[in-house]
Every structure is written in structure tokens, then in C-alpha cells.
Amino acid sequence: MKATIWHNPDCGTSRKTLAILQETPGVDVTVIEYKKVPFERTKLVQLFRDAGLSAREALRTRSSRAEELGLIDCADSERIIAEMVRDAVLVERPFVETEKGVRLCRAQDRVHEIL
């Protein structure tokens, strides 16, 4: 099975999720460090849709500029996504995609739902 993780090596939850993927037999992992390879709008929209999340639900509010940008109470998904494309730190992490679906893996054990 192929799995892609949008990963931040500075994040403990992201590191734990990656470890689960790497330790699971038969999983071929692609790691995208999204701070180095920013998100494209179409990919964000697809990830959120497939995970059953709104852009607001996928917004990282801690340790980001979300409040400064006025996104905490923002209902405009297009604006939130545009800001996420400009600054990937605004996207909650980590997202994992497999052929069985997409999950925002907070907590890291959620990854088992799509393995």
C-alpha cells in the first residue's frame, strides 16, 4: 500500500505518525515536508474534502499566524485556503493519504483507520 504524509519534522505528532507508517509492513511511504514543498490549492481542497473537513477545521490555530490574519472566526473557506497556500504552517498536521482515504492524524493513531 502507498501512503503519503504531509510532514513537519519539528512536530512530535507528525514524527509519531511517520514512525507508524514506516513500521507497518507493506506500506510504501512518501514523505512531503510541506514547509519545503508548499501545498497547492487543488491538493489542499482534495485533502480536506476526502478527510471530511472544512478549511476552518483544518486550520492550525496554535503556533501559527491564524489569529493575526483574522482566520480564527473566518467563515470564508477560499480566504483560509489562500492563506494556507501562502503559509503552509497554517495547515494542521499531519495529513496522510492512502488508497483507503485521507485523515488528519491528530492523534497519530488515526492513521490506522486508513491502513
N, CA and C of each residue as an Amber inpcrd file, in Angstrom:
protein
   345
   0.8430000  -1.1780000   0.0000000   0.0000000   0.0000000   0.0000000
   0.8860000   1.2380000   0.0000000   0.4800000   2.2270000  -0.7800000
   1.1830000   3.5040000  -0.8080000   0.5300000   4.4570000   0.1870000
   1.3660000   5.2270000   0.8660000   0.8820000   6.2400000   1.8010000
   1.7190000   7.5010000   1.6080000   1.0510000   8.6320000   1.6310000
   1.7340000   9.9230000   1.5630000   1.4200000  10.6810000   2.8280000
   2.4670000  11.1970000   3.4600000   2.2930000  12.0210000   4.6530000
   2.8360000  13.4090000   4.3650000   2.0220000  14.4140000   4.7100000
   2.4660000  15.8040000   4.6720000   3.0140000  16.0650000   6.0650000
   4.3240000  16.1590000   6.1400000   5.0780000  16.0070000   7.3790000
   5.8180000  17.2800000   7.7670000   5.8680000  17.4850000   9.0810000
   6.7090000  18.5350000   9.6630000   7.6110000  17.8380000  10.6770000
   8.9040000  17.7180000  10.3840000   9.7960000  17.0010000  11.2890000
   9.9480000  17.6600000  12.6550000   9.5110000  18.8890000  12.8060000
   9.5620000  19.5780000  14.1010000   8.3720000  19.2300000  14.9930000
   7.4010000  18.5070000  14.4630000   6.1590000  18.1930000  15.1780000
   6.1990000  16.7550000  15.6990000   6.0100000  16.6010000  17.0050000
   6.0170000  15.2780000  17.6190000   4.9360000  14.3630000  17.0660000
   3.7230000  14.8780000  16.8860000   2.6360000  14.0510000  16.3560000
   2.9520000  13.6090000  14.9350000   3.5250000  14.4940000  14.1520000
   3.8950000  14.1460000  12.7900000   4.9920000  13.0780000  12.7790000
   5.9760000  13.2190000  13.6460000   7.0390000  12.2060000  13.7440000
   6.4810000  10.8530000  14.1720000   5.5560000  10.8480000  15.1330000
   4.9610000   9.5900000  15.5990000   4.1240000   8.9410000  14.4960000
   3.3950000   9.7510000  13.7440000   2.5880000   9.2210000  12.6440000
   3.4950000   8.6280000  11.5760000   4.5600000   9.3220000  11.2430000
   5.5120000   8.8050000  10.2630000   6.1160000   7.4880000  10.7460000
   6.4400000   7.3910000  12.0120000   7.0010000   6.1470000  12.5540000
   6.0160000   4.9850000  12.4010000   4.7340000   5.2420000  12.6570000
   3.7180000   4.1950000  12.4820000   3.7120000   3.7260000  11.0280000
   3.7310000   4.6730000  10.1040000   3.7290000   4.3130000   8.6840000
   4.9650000   3.5030000   8.3170000   6.1280000   3.9320000   8.7900000
   7.3760000   3.2490000   8.4530000   7.4660000   1.8700000   9.0810000
   6.8240000   1.6720000  10.2220000   6.8910000   0.3920000  10.9270000
   5.7980000  -0.5830000  10.5020000   4.8650000  -0.1310000   9.6770000
   3.7770000  -1.0020000   9.2380000   4.2140000  -1.7720000   7.9970000
   4.2490000  -3.1020000   8.0850000   4.6690000  -3.9160000   6.9380000
   3.7980000  -3.6450000   5.7130000   4.4520000  -3.5800000   4.5570000
   3.7370000  -3.4190000   3.3000000   3.3520000  -1.9960000   2.9490000
   3.7540000  -1.0190000   3.7620000   3.4270000   0.3770000   3.4750000
   4.6380000   1.0560000   2.8460000   4.4360000   1.5970000   1.6570000
   5.4530000   2.3570000   0.9290000   5.1500000   3.8370000   1.1650000
   6.0020000   4.5110000   1.9340000   5.7160000   5.8710000   2.3990000
   6.4160000   6.9120000   1.5420000   5.6480000   7.9020000   1.1210000
   6.1880000   9.1040000   0.5070000   6.0390000  10.2160000   1.5210000
   7.1400000  10.9010000   1.8120000   7.1430000  11.9810000   2.7970000
   7.2720000  13.3080000   2.0670000   6.3090000  14.1860000   2.3080000
   6.3720000  15.5400000   1.7560000   6.5220000  16.4980000   2.9210000
   7.6860000  17.1170000   3.0100000   7.9010000  18.1340000   4.0390000
   7.3020000  19.4340000   3.5160000   6.0850000  19.7080000   3.9580000
   5.3090000  20.7920000   3.3640000   5.8860000  22.1830000   3.6230000
   6.7840000  22.3120000   4.5700000   7.4380000  23.6100000   4.7590000
   8.4870000  23.8500000   3.6670000   8.9610000  22.7610000   3.0500000
   9.9140000  22.8590000   1.9420000   9.2090000  22.8090000   0.5970000
   8.1360000  22.0180000   0.5230000   7.3460000  21.8680000  -0.7030000
   5.9300000  22.3170000  -0.3690000   5.6260000  23.5900000  -0.5850000
   4.3200000  24.1290000  -0.1760000   3.1400000  23.4160000  -0.8470000
   2.0090000  23.5060000  -0.1950000   0.7730000  22.9400000  -0.7280000
   0.3190000  23.7030000  -1.9650000  -0.2910000  22.9600000  -2.8810000
  -1.0190000  23.5820000  -3.9940000  -2.4840000  23.6390000  -3.5930000
  -3.1760000  24.6460000  -4.0490000  -4.5720000  24.8500000  -3.6890000
  -5.4220000  23.6060000  -3.9860000  -5.2740000  23.0550000  -5.1830000
  -6.1050000  21.9070000  -5.5590000  -5.8600000  20.7100000  -4.6450000
  -4.6260000  20.5130000  -4.2150000  -4.3280000  19.3950000  -3.3280000
  -4.9470000  19.6190000  -1.9560000  -4.8600000  20.8430000  -1.4380000
  -5.4880000  21.1380000  -0.1460000  -6.9870000  20.8810000  -0.1950000
  -7.6290000  21.3790000  -1.2240000  -9.0780000  21.1990000  -1.3630000
  -9.4250000  19.7070000  -1.3910000  -8.6590000  18.9200000  -2.1480000
  -8.8970000  17.4790000  -2.2410000  -8.6690000  16.7880000  -0.8970000
  -7.5810000  17.1340000  -0.2000000  -7.3030000  16.5280000   1.1000000
  -8.4240000  16.8260000   2.0900000  -8.8530000  18.0780000   2.1470000
  -9.9120000  18.4540000   3.0850000 -11.2120000  17.7280000   2.7500000
 -11.5630000  17.7000000   1.4660000 -12.7950000  17.0150000   1.0390000
 -12.7400000  15.5380000   1.4160000 -11.6310000  14.8820000   1.0710000
 -11.5140000  13.4450000   1.3100000 -11.4260000  13.1120000   2.7990000
 -10.9530000  14.0540000   3.6050000 -10.8980000  13.8420000   5.0600000
 -12.2020000  14.2490000   5.7310000 -13.1180000  14.8570000   4.9680000
 -14.3910000  15.2890000   5.5360000 -14.2550000  16.5080000   6.4270000
 -13.3080000  17.3790000   6.1000000 -13.0490000  18.5700000   6.9080000
 -13.2620000  19.8380000   6.1030000 -13.6820000  20.8770000   6.7790000
 -13.7090000  22.2010000   6.1560000 -12.3100000  22.8010000   6.2770000
 -12.0630000  23.8380000   5.5050000 -10.7820000  24.5410000   5.6180000
 -10.6080000  25.0660000   7.0420000 -11.6680000  25.5450000   7.6330000
 -11.6050000  26.0650000   9.0060000 -11.2240000  24.9640000   9.9940000
 -11.7730000  23.7570000   9.8010000 -11.4520000  22.6340000  10.6880000
  -9.9960000  22.1770000  10.5280000  -9.4050000  22.4200000   9.3590000
  -8.0230000  22.0230000   9.0900000  -7.0310000  23.1470000   9.3890000
  -7.5160000  24.2450000   9.9070000  -6.6680000  25.4050000  10.2100000
  -5.9120000  25.1790000  11.5110000  -4.6120000  25.3510000  11.4440000
  -3.7820000  25.2660000  12.6550000  -3.8520000  26.6140000  13.3480000
  -4.3960000  26.6090000  14.5510000  -4.5610000  27.8660000  15.2860000
  -3.4360000  28.0970000  16.2870000  -2.8080000  27.0100000  16.7370000
  -1.6790000  27.1400000  17.6700000  -0.3910000  27.3320000  16.8800000
   0.4750000  28.1690000  17.3950000   1.8030000  28.3650000  16.8050000
   1.7260000  28.7160000  15.3290000   0.7370000  29.5110000  14.9690000
   0.6340000  29.9890000  13.5910000   0.1390000  31.4300000  13.6320000
   0.0590000  32.0210000  12.4640000  -0.4070000  33.4060000  12.3610000
  -1.9180000  33.4900000  12.1410000  -2.6470000  32.4390000  12.4160000
  -4.0880000  32.3900000  12.1270000  -4.8380000  33.5380000  12.7950000
  -4.5660000  33.7840000  14.0640000  -5.2640000  34.8650000  14.7660000
  -4.8790000  36.2240000  14.1910000  -3.6060000  36.4250000  13.9790000
  -3.1020000  37.6840000  13.4110000  -3.7440000  37.9820000  12.0550000
  -3.9910000  36.9390000  11.2730000  -4.5920000  37.0980000   9.9470000
  -6.1150000  37.1670000   9.9830000  -6.6970000  37.0390000  11.1680000
  -8.1490000  37.1030000  11.2930000  -8.8560000  35.8520000  10.8080000
  -8.1860000  34.6990000  10.8840000  -8.7610000  33.4640000  10.3570000
  -9.4870000  32.6260000  11.4020000  -9.3050000  32.9170000  12.6670000
  -9.8880000  32.0980000  13.7290000 -11.4110000  32.0130000  13.5950000
 -12.0580000  33.1210000  13.3410000 -13.5170000  33.1440000  13.2120000
 -13.9670000  33.3420000  11.7670000 -13.0570000  33.1220000  10.8290000
 -13.3530000  33.3490000   9.4170000 -14.2090000  32.2120000   8.8640000
 -15.2560000  32.5560000   8.1590000 -16.1340000  31.5580000   7.5430000
 -15.8460000  31.4010000   6.0450000 -14.9210000  32.1970000   5.5230000
 -14.6080000  32.2020000   4.1000000 -13.5260000  31.1590000   3.7930000
 -13.9500000  29.9850000   3.3420000 -13.0090000  28.8980000   3.0600000
 -11.9760000  29.2810000   2.0220000 -12.3920000  30.0160000   1.0190000
 -11.4500000  30.4200000  -0.0360000 -10.3330000  31.2930000   0.5300000
 -10.6690000  32.1720000   1.4380000  -9.6450000  33.0170000   2.0550000
  -8.6940000  32.1870000   2.9150000  -9.2490000  31.2670000   3.6960000
  -8.4230000  30.4100000   4.5420000  -7.4720000  29.5830000   3.6720000
  -7.9800000  28.9870000   2.6220000  -7.1440000  28.1680000   1.7360000
  -6.0670000  29.0190000   1.0750000  -6.4120000  30.2070000   0.6370000
  -5.4140000  31.0940000   0.0220000  -4.2780000  31.3950000   0.9990000
  -4.6220000  31.6410000   2.2510000  -3.5860000  31.9100000   3.2620000
  -2.7630000  30.6530000   3.5410000  -3.4020000  29.4780000   3.5300000
  -2.6800000  28.2260000   3.7350000  -1.6740000  27.9750000   2.6170000
  -2.0510000  28.3130000   1.3960000  -1.1360000  28.1520000   0.2590000
   0.0630000  29.0860000   0.4310000  -0.1800000  30.2890000   0.9260000
   0.9090000  31.2480000   1.1630000   1.7940000  30.8390000   2.3350000
   1.1930000  30.2330000   3.3680000   1.9320000  29.8720000   4.5840000
   1.4570000  28.5020000   5.0590000   2.2070000  27.4580000   4.7010000
   1.8150000  26.0760000   4.9930000   1.7060000  25.7840000   6.4850000
   2.3080000  26.5930000   7.3260000   2.2240000  26.3820000   8.7730000
   0.7820000  26.5490000   9.2540000  -0.0620000  27.1770000   8.4650000
  -1.4650000  27.3630000   8.8290000  -2.2870000  26.0820000   8.6840000
  -1.7180000  25.0570000   8.0600000  -2.4210000  23.7900000   7.8850000
  -2.1010000  22.8880000   9.0790000  -3.1430000  22.3860000   9.7340000
  -2.9390000  21.4460000  10.8410000  -2.2360000  20.2140000  10.2920000
  -1.5280000  19.5200000  11.1420000  -0.7090000  18.4010000  10.6830000
  -0.8240000  17.2090000  11.6230000  -0.4490000  16.0700000  11.0830000
  -0.1000000  15.7150000   9.7010000  -1.3030000  15.1240000   8.9560000
  -1.3650000  15.3940000   7.6780000  -2.3340000  14.7270000   6.8210000
  -1.6670000  13.4990000   6.2280000  -2.4230000  12.4040000   6.1350000
  -1.9450000  11.1790000   5.4960000  -3.0040000  10.7320000   4.4950000
  -2.5300000  10.3220000   3.3170000  -3.4190000   9.8390000   2.2560000
  -2.9790000   8.4430000   1.8290000  -3.9380000   7.5280000   1.7580000
  -3.7150000   6.1950000   1.1970000  -4.8800000   5.9150000   0.2460000
  -4.8550000   4.7440000  -0.3520000  -5.9650000   4.3600000  -1.2350000
  -7.2660000   4.1890000  -0.4610000  -7.1830000   4.0840000   0.8660000
  -8.3760000   3.9220000   1.7020000  -8.9300000   5.2500000   2.2050000
  -8.2470000   6.3600000   1.9200000  -8.7690000   7.6530000   2.3310000
  -7.7040000   8.6020000   2.8320000  -8.1830000   9.6790000   3.4240000
  -7.3240000  10.7360000   3.9660000  -7.7330000  10.9770000   5.4040000
  -6.7470000  11.1750000   6.2590000  -7.0090000  11.5190000   7.6500000
  -6.0670000  12.6250000   8.1000000  -6.6010000  13.5080000   8.9190000
  -5.7820000  14.4130000   9.7030000  -5.4440000  13.6090000  10.9540000
  -4.1990000  13.2630000  11.1030000  -3.7970000  12.2950000  12.1340000
  -3.4010000  12.9720000  13.4370000  -4.3710000  13.6240000  14.0430000
  -4.2520000  14.1690000  15.3900000  -5.3400000  13.4870000  16.1820000
  -5.0990000  12.5360000  16.8760000  -3.8770000  11.8790000  17.3380000
  -3.3370000  10.9330000  16.2690000  -2.0770000  10.5930000  16.4370000
  -1.3720000   9.8000000  15.4360000  -2.0230000   8.4460000  15.1750000
  -2.7290000   7.8930000  16.1210000  -3.3660000   6.5840000  15.9400000
  -4.4790000   6.6070000  14.8860000  -4.9430000   7.7940000  14.5140000
  -5.9750000   7.8750000  13.4660000  -5.4790000   7.3100000  12.1440000
  -4.1590000   7.2680000  11.9680000  -3.6130000   6.7410000  10.7100000
  -4.0250000   5.2890000  10.4940000  -4.2600000   4.5420000  11.5680000
  -4.6570000   3.1320000  11.4310000  -5.9900000   2.9900000  10.7020000
  -6.8120000   4.0220000  10.7130000  -8.1120000   3.9660000  10.0380000
  -7.9830000   3.8090000   8.5320000  -6.8380000   4.2080000   7.9760000
  -6.6600000   4.1630000   6.5190000  -5.5200000   3.2380000   6.0910000
  -5.1100000   2.3790000   6.9900000  -4.0610000   1.3930000   6.6360000
  -4.6810000   0.0260000   6.4230000
